[in-house]
Amino acid sequence: MDFITNNILLIVVAFLSGAMLLWPALRRSAGGPSISANEATQLMNREHAVLLDVREQDEFDRGHVPQAKHVPLEKLAADPSLAGKKDKPVILMCATGARSAKAAIALRKAGYEKVYNLDGGLNGWTTAGLPTVKSAS
């Protein structure tokens, strides 16, 4: 007991640092499974997965994946049927993966089972060297 009282500050720091290390993994798992950009292209080719971009319109216009369907997060959360048929795989993406994790939670609640979050979002897609296009203004 004396050890705890004498070292409470060190114990708190150790606990907080451990929690900070686990936080990204816990956030990622909340949105369900993540897949890489290469895995996403395979899923789109093999199982005709739908790629949904949940970013805002101006972000989408600046650059997006050519096959992506644009459905902003707020619209998708209000009407999950915008994701398409429930039996098709759905890959969700945003800029970094945070908003798409929220969209994945909404789709799972609506009964979609094959929901994936694009790891790293559009940043992960471009880092993998895959193409993007800009919307005509």
DSSP file (Angstrom, degrees, kcal/mol; ACC not computed):
  #  RESIDUE AA STRUCTURE BP1 BP2  ACC     N-H-->O    O-->H-N    N-H-->O    O-->H-N    TCO  KAPPA ALPHA  PHI   PSI    X-CA   Y-CA   Z-CA
    1    1 A M     >        0   0    0      0, 0.0     4,-2.1     0, 0.0     5,-0.2   0.000 360.0 360.0 360.0 -36.8    0.0    0.0    0.0
    2    2 A D  H  >  +     0   0    0      1,-0.2     4,-2.5     2,-0.2     5,-0.2   0.868 360.0  58.0 -63.4 -35.5    2.9    2.4    0.7
    3    3 A F  H  > S+     0   0    0      2,-0.2     4,-1.5     1,-0.2    -1,-0.2   0.928 107.0  47.3 -60.2 -44.8    4.2    1.7   -2.8
    4    4 A I  H  4 S+     0   0    0      1,-0.2     3,-0.3     2,-0.2     4,-0.2   0.944 114.4  44.8 -63.8 -48.8    1.0    2.9   -4.3
    5    5 A T  H >< S+     0   0    0     -4,-2.1     3,-0.6     1,-0.2    -1,-0.2   0.858 115.4  47.9 -66.2 -34.0    0.7    6.1   -2.3
    6    6 A N  H 3< S+     0   0    0     -4,-2.5    -1,-0.2     1,-0.2    -2,-0.2   0.740 123.0  33.2 -76.9 -22.5    4.4    6.9   -2.8
    7    7 A N  T 3X S+     0   0    0     -4,-1.5     4,-2.2    -3,-0.3    -1,-0.2   0.018  74.7 124.2-124.0  27.9    4.2    6.4   -6.5
    8    8 A I  H <> S+     0   0    0     -3,-0.6     4,-2.5     1,-0.2     5,-0.2   0.878  75.7  53.7 -58.7 -39.7    0.7    7.4   -7.5
    9    9 A L  H  > S+     0   0    0      1,-0.2     4,-2.3     2,-0.2    -1,-0.2   0.918 109.7  47.3 -62.6 -43.7    2.0   10.0  -10.0
   10   10 A L  H  > S+     0   0    0      2,-0.2     4,-2.3     1,-0.2    -1,-0.2   0.876 111.7  51.3 -65.0 -37.2    4.0    7.3  -11.8
   11   11 A I  H  X S+     0   0    0     -4,-2.2     4,-2.4     2,-0.2    -2,-0.2   0.919 110.7  47.9 -65.8 -43.8    1.1    4.9  -11.8
   12   12 A V  H  X S+     0   0    0     -4,-2.5     4,-2.7     2,-0.2     5,-0.2   0.917 112.1  49.4 -63.2 -44.2   -1.2    7.5  -13.3
   13   13 A V  H  X S+     0   0    0     -4,-2.3     4,-2.5     2,-0.2     5,-0.2   0.914 111.6  49.3 -62.0 -43.2    1.3    8.4  -16.0
   14   14 A A  H  X S+     0   0    0     -4,-2.3     4,-2.0     2,-0.2    -2,-0.2   0.910 112.4  48.0 -62.5 -42.9    1.8    4.7  -16.9
   15   15 A F  H  X S+     0   0    0     -4,-2.4     4,-2.3     2,-0.2    -2,-0.2   0.934 112.9  47.5 -63.8 -46.7   -1.9    4.2  -17.1
   16   16 A L  H  X S+     0   0    0     -4,-2.7     4,-2.3     1,-0.2    -2,-0.2   0.895 111.0  50.5 -64.0 -41.0   -2.5    7.2  -19.3
   17   17 A S  H  X S+     0   0    0     -4,-2.5     4,-1.7     1,-0.2    -1,-0.2   0.901 111.0  49.5 -66.0 -38.5    0.3    6.4  -21.6
   18   18 A G  H  X S+     0   0    0     -4,-2.0     4,-1.7    -5,-0.2    -2,-0.2   0.909 110.7  49.9 -63.6 -41.9   -1.0    2.9  -22.0
   19   19 A A  H  X S+     0   0    0     -4,-2.3     4,-1.8     1,-0.2    -2,-0.2   0.883 108.4  53.1 -64.0 -38.7   -4.5    4.2  -22.7
   20   20 A M  H  < S+     0   0    0     -4,-2.3    -1,-0.2     1,-0.2    -2,-0.2   0.848 108.2  50.8 -67.0 -33.0   -3.1    6.6  -25.3
   21   21 A L  H  < S+     0   0    0     -4,-1.7     4,-0.4     1,-0.2    -1,-0.2   0.859 114.4  43.4 -70.4 -34.9   -1.4    3.7  -27.1
   22   22 A L  H  X S+     0   0    0     -4,-1.7     4,-2.2     1,-0.2     3,-0.3   0.731  93.4  83.2 -81.7 -23.2   -4.6    1.7  -27.2
   23   23 A W  H  X S+     0   0    0     -4,-1.8     4,-2.5     1,-0.2     5,-0.2   0.882  88.3  49.7 -54.6 -49.3   -6.9    4.5  -28.2
   24   24 A P  H  > S+     0   0    0      0, 0.0     4,-2.2     0, 0.0    -1,-0.2   0.903 112.3  48.8 -59.4 -39.6   -6.3    4.4  -32.0
   25   25 A A  H  > S+     0   0    0     -4,-0.4     4,-2.0    -3,-0.3    -2,-0.2   0.893 111.6  49.1 -66.8 -39.0   -6.9    0.6  -32.1
   26   26 A L  H  X S+     0   0    0     -4,-2.2     4,-1.2     2,-0.2    -1,-0.2   0.900 111.0  49.6 -67.3 -40.4  -10.1    1.0  -30.2
   27   27 A R  H  X S+     0   0    0     -4,-2.5     4,-0.8    -5,-0.2     3,-0.2   0.908 111.2  49.8 -64.1 -41.8  -11.4    3.8  -32.4
   28   28 A R  H >< S+     0   0    0     -4,-2.2     3,-0.7     1,-0.2     4,-0.2   0.894 109.0  51.2 -64.5 -40.6  -10.6    1.7  -35.5
   29   29 A S  H >< S+     0   0    0     -4,-2.0     3,-1.1     1,-0.2    -1,-0.2   0.759  98.0  67.4 -71.8 -22.5  -12.4   -1.4  -34.2
   30   30 A A  H 3< S+     0   0    0     -4,-1.2    -1,-0.2     1,-0.3    -2,-0.2   0.851 101.6  47.8 -64.7 -33.4  -15.5    0.7  -33.4
   31   31 A G  T << S-     0   0    0     -4,-0.8    -1,-0.3    -3,-0.7    -2,-0.2   0.434 116.6-118.3 -86.1   0.7  -16.1    1.2  -37.1
   32   32 A G    <   -     0   0    0     -3,-1.1    -1,-0.3    -4,-0.2    84,-0.1  -0.487  62.7  -5.9  93.3-166.9  -15.6   -2.5  -37.9
   33   33 A P        -     0   0    0      0, 0.0    84,-2.3     0, 0.0     2,-0.3  -0.336  61.9-148.2 -68.2 141.4  -12.9   -4.0  -40.1
   34   34 A S  E     -a  117   0A   0     82,-0.2     2,-0.3    84,-0.1    84,-0.2  -0.823  11.0-163.3-104.1 147.8  -10.6   -1.8  -42.1
   35   35 A I  E     -a  118   0A   0     82,-2.3    84,-3.2    -2,-0.3    81,-0.0  -0.959  19.8-114.4-129.9 151.6   -9.2   -2.7  -45.5
   36   36 A S     >  -     0   0    0     -2,-0.3     4,-2.2    82,-0.2     5,-0.1  -0.238  34.5-103.9 -74.4 168.7   -6.2   -1.4  -47.4
   37   37 A A  H  > S+     0   0    0     82,-0.2     4,-2.1     1,-0.2     5,-0.2   0.891 123.3  50.2 -61.4 -40.0   -6.7    0.4  -50.7
   38   38 A N  H  > S+     0   0    0      1,-0.2     4,-1.8     2,-0.2    -1,-0.2   0.899 110.4  48.9 -67.4 -39.7   -5.4   -2.7  -52.6
   39   39 A E  H  > S+     0   0    0      1,-0.2     4,-2.3     2,-0.2    -1,-0.2   0.868 109.0  55.0 -65.3 -35.2   -7.8   -4.9  -50.7
   40   40 A A  H  X S+     0   0    0     -4,-2.2     4,-2.4     2,-0.2    -2,-0.2   0.919 106.5  49.4 -63.9 -44.0  -10.6   -2.5  -51.6
   41   41 A T  H  X S+     0   0    0     -4,-2.1     4,-2.2     1,-0.2    -1,-0.2   0.891 111.2  50.3 -64.6 -37.4   -9.9   -2.6  -55.3
   42   42 A Q  H  X S+     0   0    0     -4,-1.8     4,-3.0     2,-0.2     5,-0.3   0.920 111.1  48.4 -63.8 -42.9   -9.9   -6.4  -55.1
   43   43 A L  H  X S+     0   0    0     -4,-2.3     4,-2.0     1,-0.2     6,-1.2   0.874 111.6  50.0 -65.6 -37.4  -13.2   -6.4  -53.3
   44   44 A M  H  X S+     0   0    0     -4,-2.4     4,-0.7     4,-0.2    -1,-0.2   0.895 116.4  41.8 -67.2 -39.4  -14.6   -4.0  -55.9
   45   45 A N  H  < S+     0   0    0     -4,-2.2    -2,-0.2    -5,-0.2    -1,-0.2   0.896 123.4  35.2 -74.8 -41.4  -13.4   -6.2  -58.8
   46   46 A R  H  < S+     0   0    0     -4,-3.0    -3,-0.2    -5,-0.2    -2,-0.2   0.865 134.3  20.0 -84.5 -38.1  -14.4   -9.6  -57.3
   47   47 A E  H  < S-     0   0    0     -4,-2.0    -3,-0.2    -5,-0.3    -2,-0.1   0.271  98.1-117.7-119.1  11.0  -17.6   -8.9  -55.4
   48   48 A H     <  -     0   0    0     -4,-0.7    -4,-0.2    -5,-0.2    -3,-0.1   0.892  44.7-170.0  53.2  44.5  -18.7   -5.6  -57.0
   49   49 A A        -     0   0    0     -6,-1.2     2,-0.5    -9,-0.2    41,-0.2  -0.312  20.4-121.5 -63.7 147.5  -18.4   -3.8  -53.7
   50   50 A V  E     -b   90   0A   0     39,-2.7    41,-3.4    33,-0.1     2,-0.7  -0.807  18.4-149.5 -92.3 129.8  -19.8   -0.3  -53.6
   51   51 A L  E     -b   91   0A   0     -2,-0.5    18,-3.1    16,-0.4     2,-0.5  -0.902  14.8-167.4-102.7 114.3  -17.3    2.5  -52.6
   52   52 A L  E     -bc  92  69A   0     39,-3.1    41,-2.3    -2,-0.7     2,-0.6  -0.896  11.1-155.7-107.1 126.5  -19.0    5.3  -50.8
   53   53 A D  E     -bc  93  70A   0     16,-2.8    18,-2.2    -2,-0.5    41,-0.2  -0.897   9.1-174.9 -98.6 115.7  -17.3    8.6  -50.2
   54   54 A V        +     0   0    0     39,-2.8    19,-1.8    -2,-0.6    20,-0.2   0.212  43.3 115.4-100.0  14.9  -18.8   10.3  -47.1
   55   55 A R  S    S-     0   0    0     38,-0.3    -2,-0.1    17,-0.2    16,-0.1  -0.214  76.0 -83.7 -75.3 173.0  -16.9   13.5  -47.3
   56   56 A E     >  -     0   0    0     16,-0.1     4,-2.3     1,-0.1     3,-0.3  -0.322  43.5-103.9 -73.5 161.7  -18.5   16.9  -47.9
   57   57 A Q  H  > S+     0   0    0      1,-0.2     4,-2.7     2,-0.2     5,-0.2   0.882 119.2  51.4 -57.0 -44.6  -19.2   18.0  -51.5
   58   58 A D  H  > S+     0   0    0      1,-0.2     4,-1.4     2,-0.2    -1,-0.2   0.875 111.1  48.5 -64.8 -35.8  -16.3   20.5  -51.7
   59   59 A E  H  > S+     0   0    0     -3,-0.3     4,-0.9     2,-0.2    -1,-0.2   0.920 112.1  49.2 -66.5 -43.5  -13.9   17.8  -50.5
   60   60 A F  H >< S+     0   0    0     -4,-2.3     3,-0.7     1,-0.2    75,-0.2   0.904 108.7  53.1 -61.8 -43.2  -15.3   15.3  -53.0
   61   61 A D  H 3< S+     0   0    0     -4,-2.7    74,-1.8     1,-0.2    -1,-0.2   0.833 102.7  58.4 -63.5 -33.1  -15.0   17.9  -55.9
   62   62 A R  H 3< S-     0   0    0     -4,-1.4    -1,-0.2     1,-0.3    -2,-0.2   0.753 130.2 -30.2 -70.0 -23.9  -11.3   18.5  -55.1
   63   63 A G    <<  +     0   0    0     -4,-0.9     2,-0.3    -3,-0.7    -1,-0.3  -0.631  66.8 163.4 167.9 133.2  -10.5   14.9  -55.6
   64   64 A H  B     -E  133   0B   0     69,-2.6    69,-2.9    -2,-0.2    -4,-0.0  -0.957  46.7 -80.3-152.4 168.1  -12.1   11.4  -55.3
   65   65 A V    >   -     0   0    0     -2,-0.3     3,-1.9    67,-0.2    67,-0.2  -0.567  43.9-125.0 -72.0 134.2  -11.7    7.8  -56.3
   66   66 A P  T 3  S+     0   0    0      0, 0.0    -1,-0.1     0, 0.0    66,-0.1   0.837 108.1  43.0 -53.4 -38.3  -13.1    7.4  -59.9
   67   67 A Q  T 3  S+     0   0    0      2,-0.1   -16,-0.4   -15,-0.0     2,-0.1   0.471  89.3 120.7 -87.1  -1.4  -15.6    4.6  -58.9
   68   68 A A    <   -     0   0    0     -3,-1.9     2,-0.5   -18,-0.1   -16,-0.2  -0.363  54.6-144.8 -73.2 140.4  -16.7    6.3  -55.7
   69   69 A K  E     -c   52   0A   0    -18,-3.1   -16,-2.8    -2,-0.1     2,-0.7  -0.889  21.7-130.7 -98.1 131.0  -20.4    7.2  -55.1
   70   70 A H  E     +c   53   0A   0     -2,-0.5   -16,-0.2   -18,-0.2   -18,-0.1  -0.755  40.8 152.6 -92.8 118.2  -20.7   10.4  -53.1
   71   71 A V        -     0   0    0    -18,-2.2     5,-0.1    -2,-0.7    -2,-0.1  -0.864  39.9-131.5-140.1 103.5  -23.1   10.3  -50.1
   72   72 A P     >  -     0   0    0      0, 0.0     4,-2.4     0, 0.0     3,-0.4  -0.163  24.2-112.0 -56.0 150.2  -22.2   12.8  -47.4
   73   73 A L  H  > S+     0   0    0    -19,-1.8     4,-2.7     1,-0.2     5,-0.2   0.864 115.2  53.3 -52.2 -44.7  -22.1   11.3  -43.8
   74   74 A E  H  > S+     0   0    0      1,-0.2     4,-1.8     2,-0.2    -1,-0.2   0.902 111.2  45.8 -62.1 -41.5  -25.2   13.3  -42.7
   75   75 A K  H  > S+     0   0    0     -3,-0.4     4,-2.2     2,-0.2    -1,-0.2   0.907 114.0  48.7 -67.3 -41.6  -27.3   12.0  -45.6
   76   76 A L  H  < S+     0   0    0     -4,-2.4    -2,-0.2     1,-0.2    -1,-0.2   0.894 110.6  50.3 -66.1 -40.2  -26.1    8.4  -45.1
   77   77 A A  H  < S+     0   0    0     -4,-2.7    -1,-0.2    -5,-0.2    -2,-0.2   0.870 114.3  45.3 -65.4 -36.0  -26.8    8.5  -41.4
   78   78 A A  H  < S+     0   0    0     -4,-1.8    -2,-0.2     1,-0.3    -1,-0.2   0.829 130.8  20.6 -76.0 -32.4  -30.3    9.8  -42.1
   79   79 A D    ><  +     0   0    0     -4,-2.2     3,-2.1    -5,-0.1    -1,-0.3  -0.697  63.1 179.2-140.1  83.8  -31.0    7.3  -44.9
   80   80 A P  G >  S+     0   0    0      0, 0.0     3,-2.1     0, 0.0     4,-0.2   0.716  74.8  78.4 -60.1 -20.1  -28.8    4.2  -44.8
   81   81 A S  G >  S+     0   0    0      1,-0.3     3,-1.9     2,-0.2    -5,-0.1   0.686  73.7  79.4 -64.4 -14.8  -30.6    2.8  -47.8
   82   82 A L  G <  S+     0   0    0     -3,-2.1    -1,-0.3     1,-0.3     3,-0.1   0.679  79.0  71.3 -63.1 -15.6  -28.5    5.2  -49.9
   83   83 A A  G <  S-     0   0    0     -3,-2.1    -1,-0.3     1,-0.3     2,-0.2   0.627 105.3-128.5 -75.5 -12.9  -25.7    2.7  -49.5
   84   84 A G    <   +     0   0    0     -3,-1.9    -1,-0.3    -4,-0.2     2,-0.1  -0.645  58.5   3.7 100.9-159.5  -27.5    0.3  -51.9
   85   85 A K    >   -     0   0    0     -2,-0.2     3,-1.0     1,-0.1    -3,-0.0  -0.337  60.2-134.9 -67.9 142.8  -28.4   -3.3  -51.4
   86   86 A K  T 3  S+     0   0    0      1,-0.2    27,-0.7    26,-0.1    28,-0.5   0.687 101.1  61.6 -72.1 -18.2  -27.6   -4.9  -48.1
   87   87 A D  T 3  S+     0   0    0     25,-0.1    -1,-0.2    26,-0.1    -2,-0.0   0.596  89.9  82.9 -86.5  -9.2  -26.2   -8.1  -49.7
   88   88 A K  S <  S-     0   0    0     -3,-1.0    26,-0.2     1,-0.1     2,-0.1  -0.711  89.3-106.8 -92.3 144.9  -23.4   -6.2  -51.5
   89   89 A P        -     0   0    0      0, 0.0   -39,-2.7     0, 0.0     2,-0.5  -0.435  32.7-152.9 -65.5 143.0  -20.2   -5.2  -49.7
   90   90 A V  E     -bd  50 115A   0     24,-3.1    26,-2.9   -41,-0.2     2,-0.5  -0.983   6.9-163.4-122.3 127.0  -19.9   -1.5  -48.9
   91   91 A I  E     -bd  51 116A   0    -41,-3.4   -39,-3.1    -2,-0.5     2,-0.4  -0.951  12.1-157.8-109.6 123.7  -16.5    0.2  -48.6
   92   92 A L  E     +bd  52 117A   0     24,-3.1    26,-3.1    -2,-0.5     2,-0.3  -0.807  14.3 175.3-104.4 141.7  -16.7    3.6  -46.8
   93   93 A M  E     +b   53   0A   0    -41,-2.3   -39,-2.8    -2,-0.4   -38,-0.3  -0.992  12.8 159.2-144.5 152.3  -14.1    6.3  -47.2
   94   94 A C        -     0   0    0     -2,-0.3    28,-2.7    24,-0.3    29,-0.2  -0.555  64.1 -65.6-140.8-150.8  -13.5    9.9  -46.1
   95   95 A A  S    S-     0   0    0     26,-0.2    28,-2.0    -2,-0.2    29,-0.3   0.932 124.5  -3.2 -74.3 -44.7  -10.2   11.9  -45.9
   96   96 A T  S    S-     0   0    0     25,-0.2    24,-0.5    26,-0.2    25,-0.2   0.545 102.9 -95.2-126.7 -13.0   -8.5    9.9  -43.1
   97   97 A G  S  > S+     0   0    0     23,-0.2     4,-0.9    22,-0.1    24,-0.1   0.305  96.1 101.8 113.9  -8.2  -11.0    7.2  -42.0
   98   98 A A  H  > S+     0   0    0      2,-0.2     4,-1.2     1,-0.1     3,-0.2   0.949  86.1  39.7 -75.9 -49.3  -12.6    8.9  -39.0
   99   99 A R  H  > S+     0   0    0      1,-0.2     4,-2.0     2,-0.2     3,-0.2   0.874 112.9  56.1 -67.7 -36.4  -15.9    9.9  -40.5
  100  100 A S  H  > S+     0   0    0      1,-0.2     4,-2.2     2,-0.2    -1,-0.2   0.811 100.8  58.7 -68.0 -27.1  -16.2    6.7  -42.5
  101  101 A A  H  X S+     0   0    0     -4,-0.9     4,-1.7     2,-0.2    -1,-0.2   0.894 106.2  49.0 -65.5 -38.5  -16.0    4.8  -39.2
  102  102 A K  H  X S+     0   0    0     -4,-1.2     4,-1.9     2,-0.2    -2,-0.2   0.900 110.5  50.7 -64.7 -40.5  -19.1    6.7  -38.0
  103  103 A A  H  X S+     0   0    0     -4,-2.0     4,-2.4     1,-0.2    -2,-0.2   0.884 106.6  55.0 -64.2 -38.4  -20.8    5.8  -41.2
  104  104 A A  H  X S+     0   0    0     -4,-2.2     4,-2.3     1,-0.2    -1,-0.2   0.895 106.3  51.2 -62.1 -40.2  -19.9    2.1  -40.8
  105  105 A I  H  X S+     0   0    0     -4,-1.7     4,-2.1     1,-0.2    -1,-0.2   0.921 110.1  49.7 -62.3 -43.6  -21.5    2.1  -37.4
  106  106 A A  H  X S+     0   0    0     -4,-1.9     4,-1.2     1,-0.2    -2,-0.2   0.897 111.7  48.3 -63.1 -41.1  -24.7    3.6  -38.9
  107  107 A L  H  <>S+     0   0    0     -4,-2.4     5,-2.4     2,-0.2     4,-0.3   0.889 109.4  52.2 -68.6 -38.1  -24.8    1.1  -41.7
  108  108 A R  H ><5S+     0   0    0     -4,-2.3     3,-1.5     1,-0.2    -1,-0.2   0.912 107.8  51.9 -63.2 -40.9  -24.3   -1.8  -39.3
  109  109 A K  H 3<5S+     0   0    0     -4,-2.1    -1,-0.2     1,-0.3    -2,-0.2   0.820 106.4  55.5 -63.1 -29.6  -27.2   -0.6  -37.1
  110  110 A A  T 3<5S-     0   0    0     -4,-1.2    -1,-0.3    -5,-0.2    -2,-0.2   0.454 128.8 -96.1 -83.6  -1.0  -29.3   -0.5  -40.3
  111  111 A G  T < 5S+     0   0    0     -3,-1.5     2,-0.4     1,-0.3    -3,-0.2   0.501  74.8 143.0 103.2   4.4  -28.6   -4.2  -41.0
  112  112 A Y      < -     0   0    0     -5,-2.4    -1,-0.3     1,-0.2     3,-0.2  -0.644  22.0-179.9 -77.4 132.4  -25.6   -4.1  -43.4
  113  113 A E        +     0   0    0    -27,-0.7     2,-1.3    -2,-0.4    -1,-0.2   0.794  67.5  60.9-103.7 -35.4  -23.2   -6.9  -42.7
  114  114 A K  S    S+     0   0    0    -28,-0.5   -24,-3.1   -26,-0.2     2,-0.5  -0.596  70.8 145.7 -97.2  73.7  -20.4   -6.5  -45.2
  115  115 A V  E     - d   0  90A   0     -2,-1.3     2,-0.3   -26,-0.2   -24,-0.2  -0.943  21.7-179.5-116.5 129.8  -19.2   -3.0  -44.2
  116  116 A Y  E     - d   0  91A   0    -26,-2.9   -24,-3.1    -2,-0.5     2,-0.5  -0.947  21.3-139.1-129.6 148.2  -15.6   -2.0  -44.5
  117  117 A N  E     -ad  34  92A   0    -84,-2.3   -82,-2.3    -2,-0.3     2,-0.6  -0.925  27.0-121.2-106.6 126.7  -13.7    1.1  -43.7
  118  118 A L  E >   -a   35   0A   0    -26,-3.1     3,-2.1    -2,-0.5   -24,-0.3  -0.558  33.7-119.7 -70.0 116.4  -11.0    2.2  -46.1
  119  119 A D  T 3  S+     0   0    0    -84,-3.2   -82,-0.2    -2,-0.6   -22,-0.1  -0.386  93.8   1.7 -62.2 119.6   -7.8    2.3  -44.0
  120  120 A G  T >> S-     0   0    0    -24,-0.5     4,-1.4    -2,-0.2     3,-0.8   0.403 101.0-129.6  83.7  -3.1   -6.4    5.8  -44.1
  121  121 A G  H <> S-     0   0    0     -3,-2.1     4,-1.9     1,-0.2   -26,-0.2  -0.204  70.6 -19.0  60.2-148.0   -9.3    7.1  -46.3
  122  122 A L  H 3> S+     0   0    0    -28,-2.7     4,-2.6     1,-0.2     5,-0.2   0.843 139.8  59.6 -62.4 -32.9   -8.4    9.1  -49.4
  123  123 A N  H <> S+     0   0    0    -28,-2.0     4,-2.2    -3,-0.8    -1,-0.2   0.921 106.6  46.7 -60.6 -43.0   -4.9    9.7  -48.0
  124  124 A G  H  X S+     0   0    0     -4,-1.4     4,-1.5   -29,-0.3    -2,-0.2   0.866 110.9  53.4 -65.4 -36.7   -4.4    5.9  -47.8
  125  125 A W  H  <>S+     0   0    0     -4,-1.9     5,-1.8     2,-0.2    -2,-0.2   0.941 112.7  41.8 -63.8 -48.7   -5.7    5.5  -51.4
  126  126 A T  H ><5S+     0   0    0     -4,-2.6     3,-1.5     1,-0.2    -2,-0.2   0.849 110.0  58.0 -70.5 -32.8   -3.3    8.1  -52.8
  127  127 A T  H 3<5S+     0   0    0     -4,-2.2    -1,-0.2     1,-0.3    -2,-0.2   0.842 101.3  57.1 -63.1 -32.3   -0.4    6.8  -50.7
  128  128 A A  T 3<5S-     0   0    0     -4,-1.5    -1,-0.3    -3,-0.2    -2,-0.2   0.480 120.4-113.6 -76.8  -0.8   -0.9    3.5  -52.4
  129  129 A G  T < 5 +     0   0    0     -3,-1.5    -3,-0.2     1,-0.2    -2,-0.1   0.700  66.1 147.9  79.2  19.6   -0.4    5.2  -55.7
  130  130 A L      < -     0   0    0     -5,-1.8    -1,-0.2     1,-0.1    -2,-0.1  -0.586  49.5 -96.8 -90.5 153.3   -4.0    4.7  -56.9
  131  131 A P        -     0   0    0      0, 0.0     2,-0.3     0, 0.0    -1,-0.1  -0.242  34.3-173.0 -75.3 153.8   -5.7    7.2  -59.2
  132  132 A T        -     0   0    0    -67,-0.2     2,-0.3   -66,-0.1   -67,-0.2  -0.923   7.3-153.7-132.5 161.0   -8.1   10.1  -58.2
  133  133 A V  B     -E   64   0B   0    -69,-2.9   -69,-2.6    -2,-0.3     2,-0.4  -0.928  11.9-129.8-131.6 158.8  -10.1   12.4  -60.3
  134  134 A K        -     0   0    0     -2,-0.3     2,-0.2   -71,-0.2   -72,-0.2  -0.844  27.6-113.7-106.5 146.8  -11.5   15.9  -59.8
  135  135 A S        -     0   0    0    -74,-1.8     2,-0.3    -2,-0.4   -74,-0.0  -0.525  36.5-104.4 -75.9 145.8  -15.1   16.9  -60.4
  136  136 A A              0   0    0     -2,-0.2    -1,-0.1     1,-0.1   -75,-0.0  -0.543 360.0 360.0 -69.8 130.7  -15.8   19.3  -63.2
  137  137 A S              0   0    0     -2,-0.3    -1,-0.1   -76,-0.0    -2,-0.0   0.440 360.0 360.0 -91.8 360.0  -16.5   22.8  -61.8
